[in-house]
Amino acid sequence: MKVNHMENSFFKQHKQLLGSAIEALQTRGYYSAYPEIPSGKIYGEHAKKDGFAAFEGYKGNEFSLDQCTTGSFLGAEHSPYGFELGVRYPEIDVDLLLQEVASACPAWRKAPIETRVGCALEILHRLNQRSFEMACAVMHTSGQGFMMAFQAGGPHAQDRGLEAVAYAYKAMLECPQNATWKKQVGREEIVTLEKSYAIVPKGIGLVIGCSTFPTWNTYPGLFASLVTGNAVVVKPHPGAILPLAITVSICQDVLQEAGFDANLVTLAADTVEQPLTADLVKRQEIKIIDYTGGTAFGDWVEENAGNATVYTEKAGVNSVIIDSVEDMRAVSGNLAFSLCLYSGQMCTTPQNIFIPKDGITTASGKISFDDVASSIVKSVDWMLSDQGRANEVLGAIQNEATATRVDTVGGEVLREGNPIEHAMFEGARTRSVKIIKSDSSHIEEFQQEMFGPIVFLIATESTEESISLASSIAKEQGAISCALYSSNEQTLEDGIDAMAQAGVPVSCNLVGSIWVNQSAAFSDFHVSGANPSGNATLSDTAFVVGRFNVVQHRIFIPQPAKVEA
């Protein structure tokens, strides 16, 4: 292996950052390595202009990567804001690509742990430097508003990647590389063994990206597999290739500078008409699979992955349980932002809001179910009353199927989900938040995930029934978040316990500038792995240790001959 001196300087350069990340994993307090504010004072005076120019330069052109390809290009991305991206990506032959990837693996496997970690940290650093460019790519593939695309697609995703690197580094250092083992087996005989312990990666990892959060959901698996010595094939959603193509390009640059084969991280772009994912999942060469996306295909991946280790984040039905509140206006304002953010296209967005049919108590007295419903509707109305605010908060609808779902879902509609005109993009595909009134006897209406800006306000017999419904649906369908509002300590305890048994984290009495949608790296465990919404957690030790094995060897050291006096 011809290794560049940069491999060591990368680790030295970022060692302090790695130490801070590891400490944050232990304390679980607020920590972020990468600034989330898109300011020129932080990222450089010309960073925004350069990032926008880079994005414009991709449109209508071929995106070249240093990897095995057929020589042809493909791609059919359409911005949810109403225009074709026209970027063309290298087409791959799966057989040839996997051969090249396998050839790249031995040198990377044998590299010191610090070398691999240093390369990963440098990749994250360069991704952060190009956060404006990434924001444009994420915005115009996912439909997120610019601010959200910058934060979630850039610094927050990078934090999640760093979190995975920190967990993997810790896990690999749990066992020392060398040990001297001595055992006395008689009065004069001592058996001595020199033992060595090697981190042996599984081989080739496959990361299957999603269309709504192409980087945030991809980086944990990508970096966890890479630093543990595996090669990674990145398979983006055909509608959101560009953010991951940029990511792969940066990975390849850093790896080559360190003296490694660029084929250690490759892009497997495809189209809806000619998909590659199923073929890749079934390949025996693939030893690790990270999947984010819909439940149906996620279930198929789990069932058809052969001997590969599989980590999934699928979908679920998230709930809000309202029992009692101090100030309904503060609660409804908080919920309105959660419901509107990115048009409900987040895996943590609430869908079902359970409210006792006889109403709830507040600091000002009891209010009826209809009053609670009216407060939520009015807060959503206010949130979307200003066009500029509405455009930024809602963003655009990533997939036409989501828009159709909003248009066709029926019931007693309290608020229509009609399109909202976008001030900057005339062709943007938008929908507002559709709010439907229901009750617990019509569980068939709301027990399935209705992805997108669709909300059910559900009248229940009691808070006890609300908790029972929310937890039972989570057990059957999965759930990733739950909000619980109550001024009664016993109710909070009962709700937390019931949802914990269903594998759902609970956020209690949130108001102000903190929302149930949010999941913070280094502190929040995203997805519990304890219900059908996914079998893995971003991130914990279990997320990384299945990507490698520890294999030892022993060398017998003869006992020195006894010298006669």
Buried (B, 14 or more C-beta within 10 A) or exposed (E): EEBEEBBBEBBEBBBEBBEBBBEBBEEEEEBBBBBBEBEEEEBBEEBBEBBBEBBEEBBEEEBEBBBBBEEEBBBBBBBBBBBEBEBBBBBBBBEEBBBBBBEBBEBBBEBBBBBBBBBBBBBBBBBBBBBBBBBBBBBBBBBBBBBBBBBBBBBBBBBBBBBBBBBBBBBBEEEEEEEEEEEEEEEEEEEBBEBEBBBEBBBBBBBBBBBBBBBBBBBBBBBBBBBBBBBBBBBBBBBBBBBBBBBBBBBBBBBBBBBBBBBBBBBBBBBEEEEBBEEBBEBEBBBBBBBBBBBEBBEBBBEEBEEBBBBBBBBBBBBBBBBBBBEBBBBBBBBBBBBBBBBBBBBBBBBBBBBBBEBBBBEEEEBBBBBBBBBBBBBBBEBBEEEEBBBBBBBBBBBEEBBEBBEEBEBEEBBEBEBBEBEEBEEBBBBBBBBBBBBBEBBEBBBBBBBBBBBBBBBBBEBBBBBBBBBBBBBBBBBBBBBBBBBEEEBBEBBBEBBBEBBBBBBBBBBEEEBBBBBBBBBBBBBBBBBBBBBBBBBBBBBBBBBBEEEEEEEEBEEEEEEEE
